[in-house]
Amino acid sequence: MTTISIIGSGNMANAIGTRAAKHGHTIELMSRDTAKAQALADQIGNGATVGTYGATPAGDIVILAVLYAGAVDVVKHYG
């Protein structure tokens, strides 16, 4: 299946990641708060991993799941 990188570790990352993992996709979470991302990865299960924030996402699909106010900074950072 597809690898999906989700930038963020809040409610939307939880909802998207949980549903995608249940359908067999590999989930990578990337967040400024590594502990929160790890807790979410543990909650999602199904092999969800935590990537290093700022590194190139491993996913075939990258989903931005951050608050609107922070979206521009994240997009600038990742290009």
C-alpha positions as CSV (number, residue, x, y, z in Angstrom):
1,M,0.0,0.0,0.0
2,T,0.9,3.7,0.1
3,T,3.1,5.4,2.6
4,I,1.5,8.6,3.9
5,S,3.4,11.3,5.8
6,I,1.3,13.5,8.0
7,I,2.9,16.8,9.2
8,G,1.1,17.5,12.5
9,S,0.1,15.5,15.6
10,G,-3.3,16.9,16.5
11,N,-6.9,16.0,15.9
12,M,-6.8,16.0,12.1
13,A,-3.5,13.9,12.1
14,N,-5.2,11.5,14.4
15,A,-8.4,11.2,12.3
16,I,-6.6,10.9,9.0
17,G,-3.8,8.6,10.3
18,T,-6.2,6.2,12.1
19,R,-8.4,5.8,9.1
20,A,-5.5,5.4,6.6
21,A,-3.8,2.8,8.8
22,K,-7.0,0.8,9.1
23,H,-7.0,0.6,5.3
24,G,-3.4,-0.8,5.2
25,H,-1.4,2.3,4.5
26,T,1.9,3.0,6.3
27,I,1.8,6.2,8.4
28,E,4.7,8.5,9.2
29,L,4.0,11.3,11.6
30,M,6.1,14.5,11.7
31,S,5.7,17.1,14.4
32,R,7.7,19.7,16.2
33,D,6.6,17.9,19.4
34,T,8.2,14.5,19.0
35,A,6.7,13.1,22.2
36,K,3.2,14.0,21.0
37,A,3.8,12.5,17.6
38,Q,5.1,9.3,19.3
39,A,2.1,9.1,21.5
40,L,-0.1,9.4,18.4
41,A,1.9,6.8,16.5
42,D,1.4,4.4,19.5
43,Q,-2.3,5.1,19.5
44,I,-2.7,4.6,15.7
45,G,-0.6,1.4,15.9
46,N,-0.4,-0.7,12.7
47,G,3.3,0.2,12.4
48,A,2.9,4.0,12.4
49,T,6.3,5.7,12.8
50,V,7.6,9.1,13.8
51,G,9.8,11.0,11.4
52,T,12.2,13.8,12.2
53,Y,10.5,17.2,11.8
54,G,12.3,19.1,9.1
55,A,13.6,16.0,7.3
56,T,12.3,15.0,3.9
57,P,9.0,13.2,4.4
58,A,9.1,9.5,3.4
59,G,5.6,9.3,2.2
60,D,4.3,9.0,-1.3
61,I,1.5,11.3,-0.1
62,V,2.2,14.2,2.3
63,I,-0.7,15.7,4.3
64,L,-0.4,19.0,6.1
65,A,-2.5,18.7,9.3
66,V,-1.6,21.8,11.2
67,L,-3.6,24.8,12.4
68,Y,-4.2,27.4,9.6
69,A,-2.1,30.0,11.4
70,G,1.0,27.7,11.2
71,A,0.5,26.4,7.7
72,V,2.5,29.0,5.9
73,D,5.5,28.5,8.1
74,V,5.4,24.7,7.6
75,V,5.0,25.1,3.8
76,K,7.9,27.5,3.7
77,H,10.1,25.1,5.7
78,Y,9.3,22.1,3.5
79,G,9.2,24.0,0.3
